[in-house]
Amino acid sequence: MGDIAWARDLARKLLERPLPRRFDHSRGVAGRAETLSPLLGADAVLLTAAAWLHDIGYAPELVDTGAHQLDGARYLRDVCGADERLCSLVAHHSCAVFEADQRGLLDVLHAEFPQDTPRMVRAMTYCDMTTSPVGEPVDVDGRLAEIYARYGADHVVSRSIREATGCITSAVRSIERELSEVRPASG
């Protein structure tokens, strides 16, 4: 399983009613992932499926550890029998190791979900961290500022994002550079 339509339908089922903004965000992240097909070729399908599913761990019935990346990946693996790479991209999206560490789950994350290729992980981070909560394109600095404002300085997510900022911005800038080499600047 890694089919885009299946991923979209599952995200809709889990997120659209209880968490409509998360669903809108996921729709935007998936749209962003589709734009990376010139860079990723066939892997763009996997990335787009992961983009639809990256936040399903927020669905009320899936919350277990509180680390939405891990909760979503476990659901995909254990309930859906999803592809290992798809589960890995969900588990590790947007430098999730920092939040897993904050929650005391780093060893669990690494033991259960080996990380996909660095390029795919960077691509997933780019898609998530350049999409607003309502699914609109946003620059990475604006996205990070929005996360801090939404959660507050002392929340585990804000602390994790603060630690992960270098990782996140590096991933985003890397993909932006690759895109600029594929898409000539208009002018």
Residue, then its C-alpha position, 0 to 999 in steps of 0.5 A: m500500500g502506498d497508493i495516493a488515492w488510498a492514502r487520501d481516503l484514509a487521511r479523509k476518514l481519520l482527519e476530515r471530521p475531527l480535525p478539519r484543519r489537519f486534513d486541509h494541511s495534509r491536502g496542501v502537503a500532498g499538493r506540495a509533494e506532487t510538485l517534487s516529481p521532477l526531482l524524485g521520479a517514481d518516488a514522488v508517488l510514495l512521497t505524496a502518499a506519505a504527505w497525505l498520511h503524515d499527520i494521521g497520528y493526531a486522529p483522536e482514535l490513534v493517539d497513544t504515545g503523544a508523538h503523532q509521527l510514531d502513532g501514525a506510523r504504527y497505525l499504518r504498519d499494524v492496522c493497514g499493513a502499509d509499506e515499510r518506506l511509507c511508515s518510515l516517512v510518516a515516522h520520521h517526518s520533519c525531523a521527528v527525532f527531536e520530538a521523540d527524544q523530548r518524549g523519551l521515545l527516540d530508541v523506540l522510533h529508531a528500533e521500529f522505523p528505520q529512516d528512509t533515504p536522506r533525500m526522501v526525508r528532506a523532501m517530506t520535511y520540505c513539504d510539511m514545513t512549507t505548508s500552512p495549517v490551512g494548506e497554503p504555501v508558506d516559507v519555512d520561517g513563517r511556518l516555524a513561527e506559526i508552530y511556536a505561536r500555536y503551541g507556546a514556548d514551553h510545549v514539547v512540540s515547541r521545544s522540539i521544533r526549536e531544537a530541530t530548526g537547523c535540521i528543518t531549515s537545512a532540509v527545506r533549503s536543500i530541496e529549494r536548491e534542487l528545485s531551482e536547478v530543475r526549474p529555471a528562474s522566470g524573469 
